[in-house]
Amino acid sequence: MPDLKTVLSHFDTIVTEPVMVAFSGGADSVLVLKLALEASRGRVPVYALYADAPWMPRVALAEAEQIARDLQVKLEVININSPASIGIENNPQDRCYRCKKAIFKAFMDFGQTHNVKILLEGTQLDDLTKYRPGLKAIAESGARSPLKELELHKSDVRELLAHWGLSAAKKPSGSCLATRLPYGQTLSVPILKQIDQAENYLRSFGFKVIRVRSHGDIARIETDLEHLSLALSKRADIVRELKSLGWKYVTLDLEGFRSGSMD
């Protein structure tokens, strides 16, 4: 595990005035929020900012709300009403950049209203080795990435979360619903809701990692390799439910879950 004293000391140097934390409820942002709260010691406000939009899974908001309650901090929900409002209605290839740009602008606007200048977010070193077009928008926003500054990896994040007994230590990585659709396809609210409903249904069987990729009238299910047999055992139920939601064909991807498989 990383040296806890070094980690805490770094946050002590940052949280000398009110701060905002870009909080998604994922492991990285949970750790940033926890460390910011530890450093503040109740002396200065720490704002947990969550961006909600039609392309965000409903379960993600519910989980973020629960984690905020566990950490005894109010969750400030910033709403982005439609894909068209930020120019991603046709799911462009720079979608992640545009989305992150809009979200962090909204967070900075919140900061101006509440007289808070510092925004912290959860990028860590492993993110730099993956396709993360949103990182450019984060850099442009002026937000700080304390986990990256500390040269922490995802494994370090999980170890630190486990140290505090936080369940996010074992939480799988998530992503927005727009990643379930090919570039160039319209991000309509009905199809986003359809995908969200399908994934919620599949989670009820105990899938830890699940993605329903939509290709027109075809639903392509991705899960981790160890759960392929579970998907097959529930084949009839899954086919019935997903067809009732609107797909004509329901398929299981034998390659299993791959992050960014639509990129």
ROMAR-831908 format. One record per residue: residue number from 1; residue in three letters; x, y negated, z negated of N, C-alpha, C in turn. Coordinates in nm, 3 decimals. Layout:
BEGIN
num	residu	nx	ny	nz	cax	cay	caz	cx	cy	cz
NUM	ala	X	Y	Z	X	Y	Z	X	Y	Z
...
This chain:
BEGIN
num	residu	nx	ny	nz	cax	cay	caz	cx	cy	cz
1	met	0.084	0.120	0.000	0.000	0.000	0.000	0.088	-0.125	0.000
2	pro	0.046	-0.230	0.071	0.123	-0.356	0.070	0.138	-0.408	-0.073
3	asp	0.241	-0.487	-0.094	0.265	-0.544	-0.227	0.151	-0.639	-0.262
4	leu	0.073	-0.601	-0.361	-0.047	-0.678	-0.396	-0.013	-0.819	-0.444
5	lys	0.097	-0.830	-0.515	0.137	-0.962	-0.565	0.166	-1.057	-0.449
6	thr	0.233	-1.007	-0.345	0.264	-1.089	-0.228	0.137	-1.132	-0.156
7	val	0.044	-1.038	-0.142	-0.082	-1.067	-0.073	-0.161	-1.173	-0.150
8	leu	-0.175	-1.154	-0.280	-0.250	-1.249	-0.361	-0.184	-1.387	-0.362
9	ser	-0.052	-1.388	-0.368	0.022	-1.514	-0.370	-0.002	-1.592	-0.241
10	his	-0.006	-1.520	-0.129	-0.028	-1.587	0.000	-0.165	-1.654	0.001
11	phe	-0.265	-1.585	-0.048	-0.399	-1.644	-0.051	-0.407	-1.758	-0.153
12	asp	-0.329	-1.749	-0.259	-0.326	-1.860	-0.356	-0.278	-1.989	-0.291
13	thr	-0.185	-1.977	-0.196	-0.133	-2.097	-0.129	-0.234	-2.155	-0.030
14	ile	-0.329	-2.073	0.015	-0.429	-2.118	0.112	-0.552	-2.176	0.043
15	val	-0.601	-2.105	-0.057	-0.728	-2.142	-0.120	-0.704	-2.241	-0.233
16	thr	-0.661	-2.360	-0.195	-0.642	-2.468	-0.291	-0.753	-2.573	-0.278
17	glu	-0.841	-2.549	-0.183	-0.956	-2.634	-0.156	-1.065	-2.545	-0.099
18	pro	-1.186	-2.596	-0.081	-1.293	-2.511	-0.027	-1.254	-2.446	0.105
19	val	-1.296	-2.320	0.123	-1.266	-2.248	0.246	-1.392	-2.178	0.297
20	met	-1.392	-2.154	0.428	-1.494	-2.072	0.493	-1.428	-1.942	0.537
21	val	-1.504	-1.834	0.534	-1.456	-1.706	0.584	-1.551	-1.658	0.694
22	ala	-1.496	-1.633	0.813	-1.574	-1.574	0.921	-1.599	-1.428	0.883
23	phe	-1.722	-1.400	0.845	-1.753	-1.272	0.780	-1.851	-1.190	0.863
24	ser	-1.803	-1.077	0.915	-1.889	-0.990	0.996	-1.940	-0.871	0.917
25	gly	-1.879	-0.846	0.802	-1.912	-0.727	0.724	-1.820	-0.611	0.756
26	gly	-1.730	-0.628	0.856	-1.632	-0.527	0.889	-1.518	-0.527	0.787
27	ala	-1.438	-0.423	0.790	-1.333	-0.405	0.689	-1.240	-0.526	0.678
28	asp	-1.195	-0.579	0.791	-1.098	-0.689	0.788	-1.156	-0.813	0.723
29	ser	-1.278	-0.849	0.762	-1.337	-0.971	0.706	-1.379	-0.951	0.561
30	val	-1.412	-0.828	0.523	-1.443	-0.801	0.382	-1.319	-0.827	0.297
31	leu	-1.204	-0.781	0.345	-1.080	-0.802	0.269	-1.047	-0.950	0.260
32	val	-1.060	-1.025	0.369	-1.032	-1.169	0.366	-1.123	-1.237	0.265
33	leu	-1.252	-1.202	0.267	-1.345	-1.264	0.173	-1.310	-1.228	0.029
34	lys	-1.280	-1.101	0.004	-1.244	-1.058	-0.131	-1.119	-1.133	-0.181
35	leu	-1.018	-1.144	-0.098	-0.895	-1.211	-0.138	-0.916	-1.361	-0.157
36	ala	-1.001	-1.420	-0.074	-1.031	-1.563	-0.090	-1.104	-1.587	-0.222
37	leu	-1.194	-1.498	-0.257	-1.266	-1.511	-0.384	-1.172	-1.491	-0.502
38	glu	-1.080	-1.396	-0.489	-0.982	-1.374	-0.595	-0.896	-1.498	-0.614
39	ala	-0.856	-1.561	-0.503	-0.770	-1.678	-0.511	-0.845	-1.801	-0.563
40	ser	-0.972	-1.810	-0.533	-1.047	-1.929	-0.574	-1.073	-1.931	-0.724
41	arg	-1.088	-1.810	-0.781	-1.116	-1.796	-0.925	-1.233	-1.885	-0.969
42	gly	-1.323	-1.909	-0.877	-1.440	-1.991	-0.910	-1.413	-2.140	-0.916
43	arg	-1.291	-2.180	-0.884	-1.255	-2.322	-0.895	-1.296	-2.402	-0.773
44	val	-1.294	-2.338	-0.658	-1.333	-2.405	-0.533	-1.432	-2.316	-0.459
45	pro	-1.523	-2.374	-0.381	-1.622	-2.293	-0.310	-1.558	-2.207	-0.200
46	val	-1.614	-2.088	-0.185	-1.580	-1.998	-0.074	-1.710	-1.966	-0.001
47	tyr	-1.717	-2.004	0.125	-1.838	-1.983	0.205	-1.819	-1.862	0.297
48	ala	-1.910	-1.767	0.288	-1.909	-1.650	0.377	-2.005	-1.679	0.492
49	leu	-1.951	-1.693	0.613	-2.031	-1.730	0.729	-2.051	-1.611	0.821
50	tyr	-2.176	-1.579	0.848	-2.209	-1.467	0.936	-2.283	-1.521	1.058
51	ala	-2.238	-1.484	1.177	-2.303	-1.527	1.301	-2.403	-1.422	1.344
52	asp	-2.530	-1.459	1.351	-2.633	-1.366	1.395	-2.685	-1.407	1.532
53	ala	-2.714	-1.307	1.615	-2.761	-1.331	1.751	-2.834	-1.206	1.799
54	pro	-2.913	-1.216	1.906	-2.986	-1.099	1.956	-2.896	-0.982	1.995
55	trp	-2.769	-1.008	2.024	-2.678	-0.900	2.063	-2.599	-0.844	1.945
56	met	-2.636	-0.885	1.824	-2.574	-0.828	1.705	-2.667	-0.719	1.648
57	pro	-2.616	-0.601	1.616	-2.702	-0.495	1.560	-2.768	-0.541	1.431
58	arg	-2.896	-0.505	1.413	-2.967	-0.544	1.291	-2.901	-0.482	1.167
59	val	-2.848	-0.362	1.182	-2.785	-0.297	1.068	-2.663	-0.375	1.021
60	ala	-2.594	-0.444	1.112	-2.474	-0.520	1.076	-2.509	-0.634	0.981
61	leu	-2.620	-0.702	1.009	-2.663	-0.810	0.920	-2.701	-0.755	0.783
62	ala	-2.776	-0.645	0.781	-2.817	-0.586	0.654	-2.696	-0.544	0.570
63	glu	-2.596	-0.486	0.636	-2.475	-0.444	0.565	-2.397	-0.565	0.515
64	ala	-2.388	-0.671	0.596	-2.317	-0.792	0.553	-2.386	-0.855	0.432
65	glu	-2.518	-0.855	0.433	-2.593	-0.910	0.320	-2.566	-0.830	0.192
66	gln	-2.561	-0.697	0.205	-2.537	-0.613	0.088	-2.395	-0.635	0.033
67	ile	-2.298	-0.642	0.122	-2.160	-0.663	0.078	-2.146	-0.799	0.009
68	ala	-2.212	-0.900	0.065	-2.207	-1.033	0.003	-2.266	-1.029	-0.138
69	arg	-2.377	-0.956	-0.152	-2.436	-0.942	-0.286	-2.341	-0.872	-0.381
70	asp	-2.275	-0.767	-0.331	-2.180	-0.693	-0.415	-2.065	-0.782	-0.460
71	leu	-2.022	-0.873	-0.372	-1.912	-0.964	-0.404	-1.960	-1.091	-0.473
72	gln	-2.091	-1.100	-0.493	-2.153	-1.213	-0.563	-2.124	-1.346	-0.495
73	val	-2.146	-1.345	-0.362	-2.129	-1.468	-0.285	-2.248	-1.482	-0.192
74	lys	-2.293	-1.603	-0.170	-2.406	-1.626	-0.081	-2.363	-1.611	0.064
75	leu	-2.443	-1.539	0.142	-2.413	-1.524	0.285	-2.483	-1.636	0.361
76	glu	-2.402	-1.716	0.432	-2.456	-1.823	0.514	-2.472	-1.770	0.657
77	val	-2.596	-1.756	0.702	-2.622	-1.699	0.835	-2.637	-1.811	0.937
78	ile	-2.550	-1.809	1.035	-2.551	-1.907	1.144	-2.613	-1.839	1.266
79	asn	-2.724	-1.892	1.316	-2.796	-1.828	1.425	-2.758	-1.884	1.562
80	ile	-2.736	-1.794	1.656	-2.720	-1.829	1.797	-2.837	-1.764	1.869
81	asn	-2.922	-1.844	1.926	-3.055	-1.795	1.964	-3.063	-1.710	2.090
82	ser	-2.979	-1.735	2.188	-2.993	-1.661	2.312	-2.860	-1.651	2.386
83	pro	-2.842	-1.546	2.468	-2.721	-1.536	2.550	-2.703	-1.657	2.641
84	ala	-2.815	-1.708	2.695	-2.806	-1.821	2.788	-2.752	-1.947	2.721
85	ser	-2.776	-1.959	2.590	-2.733	-2.080	2.520	-2.582	-2.094	2.514
86	ile	-2.509	-1.982	2.534	-2.362	-1.988	2.531	-2.302	-1.936	2.661
87	gly	-2.386	-1.921	2.764	-2.336	-1.885	2.896	-2.296	-1.741	2.917
88	ile	-2.359	-1.648	2.842	-2.323	-1.506	2.861	-2.443	-1.423	2.906
89	glu	-2.547	-1.489	2.959	-2.670	-1.417	2.995	-2.649	-1.309	3.101
90	asn	-2.543	-1.323	3.181	-2.514	-1.222	3.284	-2.396	-1.133	3.245
91	asn	-2.364	-1.130	3.117	-2.258	-1.044	3.064	-2.128	-1.058	3.142
92	pro	-2.074	-1.179	3.148	-1.951	-1.202	3.225	-1.830	-1.134	3.161
93	gln	-1.724	-1.118	3.238	-1.605	-1.051	3.185	-1.539	-1.128	3.072
94	asp	-1.561	-1.259	3.067	-1.506	-1.338	2.957	-1.610	-1.360	2.846
95	arg	-1.705	-1.268	2.840	-1.812	-1.276	2.740	-1.758	-1.292	2.597
96	cys	-1.661	-1.209	2.562	-1.610	-1.212	2.425	-1.546	-1.347	2.392
97	tyr	-1.477	-1.401	2.490	-1.416	-1.533	2.469	-1.525	-1.639	2.448
98	arg	-1.625	-1.640	2.537	-1.732	-1.741	2.525	-1.809	-1.726	2.394
99	cys	-1.837	-1.602	2.358	-1.913	-1.577	2.236	-1.834	-1.622	2.113
100	lys	-1.709	-1.580	2.105	-1.626	-1.619	1.990	-1.605	-1.770	1.985
101	lys	-1.592	-1.832	2.103	-1.577	-1.977	2.110	-1.698	-2.045	2.048
102	ala	-1.818	-1.998	2.085	-1.942	-2.058	2.034	-1.958	-2.034	1.884
103	ile	-1.925	-1.913	1.841	-1.938	-1.879	1.699	-1.845	-1.964	1.613
104	phe	-1.721	-1.974	1.653	-1.626	-2.049	1.571	-1.652	-2.199	1.577
105	lys	-1.707	-2.247	1.687	-1.750	-2.387	1.692	-1.863	-2.410	1.592
106	ala	-1.958	-2.316	1.588	-2.069	-2.327	1.493	-2.018	-2.323	1.349
107	phe	-1.916	-2.240	1.324	-1.858	-2.234	1.190	-1.789	-2.366	1.154
108	met	-1.716	-2.421	1.250	-1.649	-2.549	1.225	-1.750	-2.661	1.205
109	asp	-1.861	-2.655	1.277	-1.968	-2.753	1.256	-2.025	-2.742	1.115
110	phe	-2.039	-2.619	1.067	-2.082	-2.597	0.929	-1.982	-2.661	0.833
111	gly	-1.854	-2.644	0.865	-1.750	-2.701	0.781	-1.757	-2.853	0.775
112	gln	-1.785	-2.915	0.889	-1.798	-3.061	0.891	-1.914	-3.107	0.803
113	thr	-2.025	-3.034	0.811	-2.142	-3.068	0.731	-2.115	-3.053	0.582
114	his	-2.036	-2.952	0.546	-2.011	-2.924	0.404	-1.873	-2.971	0.358
115	asn	-1.806	-3.048	0.442	-1.675	-3.104	0.408	-1.573	-2.995	0.373
116	val	-1.568	-2.892	0.460	-1.472	-2.784	0.445	-1.387	-2.778	0.571
117	lys	-1.256	-2.782	0.555	-1.167	-2.789	0.670	-1.102	-2.655	0.707
118	ile	-1.097	-2.562	0.612	-1.023	-2.438	0.634	-1.118	-2.323	0.666
119	leu	-1.094	-2.259	0.781	-1.169	-2.140	0.820	-1.072	-2.022	0.829
120	leu	-1.104	-1.915	0.758	-1.022	-1.794	0.758	-1.094	-1.684	0.834
121	glu	-1.015	-1.601	0.904	-1.077	-1.489	0.976	-0.985	-1.367	0.967
122	gly	-1.037	-1.251	1.013	-0.973	-1.125	0.978	-0.884	-1.055	1.078
123	thr	-0.832	-1.124	1.177	-0.741	-1.058	1.271	-0.621	-0.999	1.198
124	gln	-0.589	-0.873	1.229	-0.467	-0.811	1.174	-0.383	-0.756	1.291
125	leu	-0.264	-0.707	1.262	-0.167	-0.677	1.368	-0.217	-0.577	1.471
126	asp	-0.296	-0.479	1.430	-0.343	-0.378	1.526	-0.432	-0.440	1.633
127	asp	-0.500	-0.550	1.600	-0.586	-0.617	1.698	-0.505	-0.670	1.816
128	leu	-0.380	-0.703	1.790	-0.296	-0.763	1.894	-0.254	-0.663	2.001
129	thr	-0.273	-0.534	1.973	-0.234	-0.431	2.068	-0.353	-0.382	2.150
130	lys	-0.471	-0.441	2.129	-0.593	-0.398	2.196	-0.647	-0.511	2.283
131	tyr	-0.746	-0.477	2.364	-0.811	-0.577	2.449	-0.905	-0.660	2.362
132	arg	-0.863	-0.780	2.325	-0.938	-0.867	2.236	-0.941	-1.008	2.294
133	pro	-1.023	-1.032	2.400	-1.027	-1.165	2.462	-1.074	-1.275	2.368
134	gly	-1.143	-1.237	2.260	-1.188	-1.337	2.165	-1.076	-1.399	2.084
135	leu	-0.958	-1.336	2.083	-0.846	-1.389	2.006	-0.804	-1.527	2.055
136	lys	-0.817	-1.550	2.185	-0.782	-1.681	2.240	-0.874	-1.789	2.182
137	ala	-1.002	-1.759	2.173	-1.098	-1.855	2.118	-1.071	-1.882	1.970
138	ile	-1.030	-1.778	1.898	-0.997	-1.796	1.757	-0.878	-1.890	1.742
139	ala	-0.776	-1.868	1.824	-0.657	-1.953	1.818	-0.692	-2.098	1.851
140	glu	-0.779	-2.117	1.950	-0.819	-2.252	1.990	-0.901	-2.323	1.883
141	ser	-0.968	-2.244	1.799	-1.056	-2.304	1.698	-0.979	-2.367	1.582
142	gly	-0.856	-2.324	1.563	-0.779	-2.373	1.449	-0.796	-2.289	1.324
143	ala	-0.869	-2.179	1.334	-0.886	-2.090	1.219	-0.754	-2.023	1.183
144	arg	-0.740	-1.988	1.056	-0.621	-1.917	1.010	-0.650	-1.768	1.002
145	ser	-0.548	-1.688	1.028	-0.559	-1.542	1.024	-0.462	-1.489	0.918
146	pro	-0.500	-1.494	0.791	-0.404	-1.461	0.684	-0.355	-1.316	0.685
147	leu	-0.436	-1.223	0.734	-0.390	-1.084	0.740	-0.278	-1.069	0.842
148	lys	-0.293	-1.140	0.954	-0.187	-1.140	1.055	-0.063	-1.210	1.001
149	glu	-0.084	-1.320	0.930	0.029	-1.392	0.871	0.108	-1.303	0.774
150	leu	0.037	-1.214	0.705	0.100	-1.121	0.611	0.154	-0.997	0.680
151	glu	0.135	-0.987	0.812	0.180	-0.874	0.894	0.117	-0.743	0.846
152	leu	-0.012	-0.749	0.817	-0.085	-0.629	0.774	-0.145	-0.556	0.893
153	his	-0.149	-0.424	0.881	-0.213	-0.339	0.980	-0.349	-0.291	0.925
154	lys	-0.427	-0.225	1.011	-0.558	-0.175	0.967	-0.545	-0.080	0.850
155	ser	-0.444	0.004	0.853	-0.424	0.098	0.742	-0.399	0.024	0.611
156	asp	-0.328	-0.089	0.617	-0.304	-0.170	0.498	-0.436	-0.229	0.446
157	val	-0.518	-0.275	0.540	-0.648	-0.331	0.503	-0.731	-0.228	0.427
158	arg	-0.735	-0.107	0.479	-0.816	-0.003	0.416	-0.760	0.036	0.278
159	glu	-0.628	0.037	0.265	-0.568	0.069	0.135	-0.600	-0.038	0.031
160	leu	-0.596	-0.164	0.071	-0.627	-0.272	-0.022	-0.774	-0.269	-0.062
161	leu	-0.861	-0.242	0.033	-1.004	-0.232	0.002	-1.029	-0.115	-0.095
162	ala	-0.961	-0.004	-0.073	-0.975	0.111	-0.161	-0.925	0.079	-0.301
163	his	-0.820	-0.004	-0.310	-0.767	-0.046	-0.441	-0.875	-0.110	-0.525
164	trp	-0.962	-0.188	-0.460	-1.072	-0.254	-0.534	-1.200	-0.171	-0.534
165	gly	-1.192	-0.051	-0.481	-1.309	0.036	-0.482	-1.421	-0.010	-0.391
166	leu	-1.386	-0.081	-0.284	-1.487	-0.133	-0.192	-1.516	-0.031	-0.081
167	ser	-1.643	-0.006	-0.057	-1.684	0.097	0.039	-1.640	0.065	0.181
168	ala	-1.615	-0.061	0.211	-1.571	-0.100	0.346	-1.439	-0.036	0.383
169	ala	-1.368	0.021	0.285	-1.241	0.088	0.313	-1.258	0.201	0.413
170	lys	-1.377	0.262	0.415	-1.402	0.374	0.505	-1.498	0.339	0.617
171	lys	-1.530	0.212	0.630	-1.629	0.171	0.729	-1.571	0.175	0.871
172	pro	-1.638	0.242	0.964	-1.589	0.244	1.103	-1.597	0.104	1.165
173	ser	-1.515	0.080	1.264	-1.520	-0.048	1.334	-1.650	-0.056	1.413
174	gly	-1.704	-0.178	1.423	-1.827	-0.199	1.498	-1.804	-0.296	1.613
175	ser	-1.908	-0.316	1.691	-1.900	-0.412	1.801	-2.040	-0.457	1.836
176	cys	-2.049	-0.563	1.913	-2.181	-0.618	1.948	-2.248	-0.534	2.055
177	leu	-2.379	-0.550	2.068	-2.458	-0.470	2.161	-2.429	-0.501	2.307
178	ala	-2.374	-0.618	2.334	-2.341	-0.653	2.473	-2.236	-0.559	2.530
179	thr	-2.156	-0.497	2.444	-2.053	-0.404	2.491	-2.113	-0.273	2.540
180	arg	-2.242	-0.255	2.522	-2.308	-0.132	2.568	-2.356	-0.142	2.713
181	leu	-2.339	-0.260	2.772	-2.388	-0.285	2.907	-2.273	-0.320	3.001
182	pro	-2.283	-0.283	3.129	-2.177	-0.318	3.224	-2.167	-0.469	3.243
183	tyr	-2.048	-0.516	3.274	-2.033	-0.657	3.310	-2.124	-0.689	3.428
184	gly	-2.184	-0.806	3.424	-2.271	-0.849	3.532	-2.417	-0.815	3.513
185	gln	-2.449	-0.731	3.415	-2.589	-0.697	3.390	-2.651	-0.798	3.294
186	thr	-2.775	-0.834	3.320	-2.844	-0.934	3.239	-2.858	-0.887	3.095
187	leu	-2.821	-0.975	3.002	-2.836	-0.946	2.859	-2.973	-0.993	2.813
188	ser	-3.076	-0.919	2.849	-3.211	-0.955	2.808	-3.236	-0.908	2.665
189	val	-3.318	-0.981	2.593	-3.351	-0.942	2.456	-3.415	-0.803	2.451
190	pro	-3.506	-0.768	2.542	-3.566	-0.633	2.537	-3.465	-0.519	2.548
191	ile	-3.366	-0.528	2.638	-3.270	-0.418	2.651	-3.178	-0.413	2.530
192	leu	-3.144	-0.528	2.473	-3.061	-0.530	2.353	-3.134	-0.464	2.236
193	lys	-3.264	-0.494	2.223	-3.344	-0.431	2.118	-3.357	-0.280	2.142
194	gln	-3.371	-0.241	2.267	-3.383	-0.100	2.303	-3.259	-0.023	2.261
195	ile	-3.143	-0.079	2.290	-3.016	-0.016	2.252	-3.003	-0.009	2.100
196	asp	-3.039	-0.117	2.033	-3.030	-0.121	1.887	-3.121	-0.016	1.824
197	gln	-3.242	-0.002	1.875	-3.335	0.098	1.823	-3.281	0.239	1.845
198	ala	-3.222	0.262	1.962	-3.168	0.394	1.992	-3.054	0.430	1.897
199	glu	-2.964	0.335	1.872	-2.851	0.363	1.784	-2.897	0.381	1.640
200	asn	-2.995	0.304	1.597	-3.049	0.323	1.462	-3.109	0.462	1.447
201	tyr	-3.181	0.507	1.548	-3.240	0.640	1.545	-3.130	0.746	1.533
202	leu	-3.025	0.733	1.612	-2.918	0.832	1.610	-2.845	0.833	1.475
203	arg	-2.831	0.716	1.415	-2.766	0.711	1.282	-2.844	0.791	1.179
204	ser	-2.974	0.804	1.198	-3.056	0.877	1.101	-3.017	1.024	1.092
205	phe	-2.946	1.075	1.195	-2.898	1.213	1.193	-2.763	1.226	1.124
206	gly	-2.702	1.114	1.089	-2.574	1.118	1.019	-2.453	1.086	1.103
207	phe	-2.475	1.037	1.226	-2.360	0.996	1.309	-2.292	0.876	1.244
208	lys	-2.161	0.883	1.228	-2.086	0.771	1.170	-2.048	0.670	1.276
209	val	-2.009	0.721	1.392	-1.971	0.637	1.505	-2.065	0.671	1.620
210	ile	-2.139	0.573	1.668	-2.235	0.599	1.775	-2.247	0.478	1.866
211	arg	-2.250	0.503	1.996	-2.274	0.397	2.093	-2.371	0.451	2.198
212	val	-2.471	0.373	2.233	-2.560	0.407	2.344	-2.529	0.308	2.456
213	arg	-2.457	0.354	2.556	-2.422	0.270	2.671	-2.535	0.281	2.773
214	ser	-2.582	0.168	2.821	-2.696	0.168	2.912	-2.652	0.137	3.055
215	his	-2.685	0.230	3.146	-2.654	0.213	3.289	-2.786	0.220	3.365
216	gly	-2.860	0.111	3.364	-2.990	0.112	3.430	-3.086	0.207	3.359
217	asp	-3.130	0.313	3.430	-3.224	0.407	3.367	-3.154	0.525	3.301
218	ile	-3.020	0.514	3.287	-2.941	0.619	3.221	-2.887	0.570	3.087
219	ala	-2.910	0.649	2.982	-2.848	0.622	2.852	-2.732	0.719	2.836
220	arg	-2.612	0.666	2.809	-2.492	0.748	2.791	-2.450	0.737	2.645
221	ile	-2.457	0.847	2.573	-2.428	0.847	2.430	-2.281	0.881	2.406
222	glu	-2.214	0.796	2.329	-2.077	0.824	2.286	-2.077	0.843	2.134
223	thr	-2.010	0.945	2.087	-1.986	0.963	1.945	-1.848	1.025	1.929
224	asp	-1.798	1.033	1.806	-1.666	1.094	1.787	-1.676	1.244	1.819
225	leu	-1.564	1.301	1.860	-1.562	1.439	1.911	-1.618	1.539	1.810
226	glu	-1.594	1.515	1.682	-1.639	1.611	1.581	-1.791	1.615	1.567
227	his	-1.860	1.513	1.624	-2.006	1.510	1.614	-2.076	1.543	1.745
228	leu	-2.001	1.586	1.847	-2.064	1.625	1.972	-2.161	1.742	1.950
229	ser	-2.120	1.836	1.866	-2.206	1.952	1.840	-2.335	1.911	1.770
230	leu	-2.326	1.810	1.683	-2.446	1.760	1.617	-2.542	1.700	1.720
231	ala	-2.486	1.625	1.814	-2.571	1.566	1.919	-2.642	1.675	1.999
232	leu	-2.569	1.781	2.031	-2.629	1.889	2.109	-2.737	1.962	2.028
233	ser	-2.712	1.976	1.899	-2.810	2.046	1.815	-2.940	1.967	1.800
234	lys	-2.932	1.835	1.819	-3.050	1.749	1.809	-3.097	1.705	1.948
235	arg	-3.053	1.778	2.050	-3.075	1.739	2.189	-3.222	1.706	2.220
236	ala	-3.313	1.794	2.183	-3.454	1.774	2.219	-3.510	1.647	2.155
237	asp	-3.479	1.627	2.028	-3.529	1.508	1.957	-3.471	1.381	2.017
238	ile	-3.340	1.384	2.046	-3.274	1.266	2.100	-3.329	1.230	2.238
239	val	-3.344	1.331	2.323	-3.397	1.307	2.457	-3.538	1.249	2.449
240	arg	-3.620	1.307	2.364	-3.757	1.259	2.351	-3.762	1.113	2.305
241	glu	-3.681	1.079	2.206	-3.684	0.944	2.151	-3.630	0.842	2.250
242	leu	-3.517	0.872	2.312	-3.457	0.774	2.402	-3.539	0.756	2.529
243	lys	-3.605	0.862	2.574	-3.695	0.846	2.688	-3.816	0.760	2.650
244	ser	-3.862	0.776	2.527	-3.976	0.696	2.483	-3.940	0.548	2.473
245	leu	-3.810	0.519	2.455	-3.765	0.380	2.447	-3.751	0.317	2.586
246	gly	-3.744	0.402	2.692	-3.742	0.344	2.825	-3.643	0.401	2.924
247	trp	-3.548	0.485	2.878	-3.453	0.544	2.972	-3.515	0.666	3.042
248	lys	-3.477	0.689	3.164	-3.526	0.804	3.240	-3.437	0.926	3.218
249	tyr	-3.307	0.901	3.203	-3.211	1.009	3.182	-3.131	0.982	3.055
250	val	-3.099	1.089	2.982	-3.023	1.077	2.857	-2.902	1.170	2.868
251	thr	-2.781	1.114	2.858	-2.659	1.193	2.875	-2.570	1.181	2.752
252	leu	-2.486	1.283	2.734	-2.387	1.284	2.626	-2.248	1.280	2.690
253	asp	-2.169	1.180	2.655	-2.035	1.164	2.712	-1.939	1.262	2.645
254	leu	-1.889	1.359	2.722	-1.803	1.463	2.666	-1.664	1.414	2.630
255	glu	-1.626	1.295	2.676	-1.498	1.237	2.634	-1.505	1.182	2.492
256	gly	-1.627	1.164	2.442	-1.643	1.110	2.308	-1.631	0.959	2.306
257	phe	-1.634	0.904	2.186	-1.629	0.759	2.168	-1.494	0.704	2.208
258	arg	-1.496	0.598	2.290	-1.376	0.521	2.323	-1.408	0.375	2.307
259	ser	-1.335	0.308	2.221	-1.355	0.165	2.204	-1.327	0.092	2.335
260	gly	-1.423	0.007	2.376	-1.404	-0.069	2.498	-1.418	0.012	2.625
261	ser	-1.494	0.120	2.621	-1.504	0.206	2.740	-1.577	0.138	2.856
262	met	-1.645	0.026	2.829	-1.710	-0.048	2.937	-1.622	-0.158	2.993
263	asp	-1.503	-0.176	2.937	-1.413	-0.282	2.985	-1.349	-0.243	3.118
